[in-house]
Amino acid sequence: MTNATFRVGPPASQVIETDVGGDLGLYDAHQERVLILNRTASDVWLLCDGHHTPEEIVGILAGVYDASPDDIRGDVERTLERFRAEGFLP
């Protein structure tokens, strides 16, 4: 990934969180599209508040899911990259 010391977030200004049938959806007002997140991606997203580094997000979620940080690091990194690629994170 990238330097793990940078803080992730906050979300891009055009992003609005919305409920989509009980799931968290991210609405991009500029491109008029929605990304619906599964539970794990939702947990990652909620930690993209500008206060956590990628490594801190891995550590928090490893504790929540009772998993090894090494086992989930790749998934967290891919999720963060997707949020950036889709324009939901700057």
CORURQUI-V186130 format. One record per residue. N is the residue number from 1. RES is the residue in one small letter. SS is DSSP state (@ for helix, = for strand, . for the rest). Layout:
# CORURQUI-V186130
((N,RES,SS) (N,RES,SS))
This chain:
# CORURQUI-V186130
((1,m,.) (2,t,.) (3,n,.) (4,a,.) (5,t,.) (6,f,.) (7,r,=) (8,v,=) (9,g,.) (10,p,.) (11,p,=) (12,a,.) (13,s,.) (14,q,.) (15,v,=) (16,i,=) (17,e,=) (18,t,=) (19,d,=) (20,v,=) (21,g,.) (22,g,.) (23,d,=) (24,l,=) (25,g,=) (26,l,=) (27,y,=) (28,d,=) (29,a,.) (30,h,.) (31,q,.) (32,e,.) (33,r,=) (34,v,=) (35,l,=) (36,i,=) (37,l,.) (38,n,.) (39,r,@) (40,t,@) (41,a,@) (42,s,@) (43,d,@) (44,v,@) (45,w,@) (46,l,@) (47,l,.) (48,c,.) (49,d,.) (50,g,.) (51,h,.) (52,h,=) (53,t,=) (54,p,@) (55,e,@) (56,e,@) (57,i,@) (58,v,@) (59,g,@) (60,i,@) (61,l,@) (62,a,@) (63,g,@) (64,v,@) (65,y,.) (66,d,.) (67,a,.) (68,s,.) (69,p,@) (70,d,@) (71,d,@) (72,i,@) (73,r,@) (74,g,@) (75,d,@) (76,v,@) (77,e,@) (78,r,@) (79,t,@) (80,l,@) (81,e,@) (82,r,@) (83,f,@) (84,r,@) (85,a,@) (86,e,.) (87,g,.) (88,f,.) (89,l,=) (90,p,.))
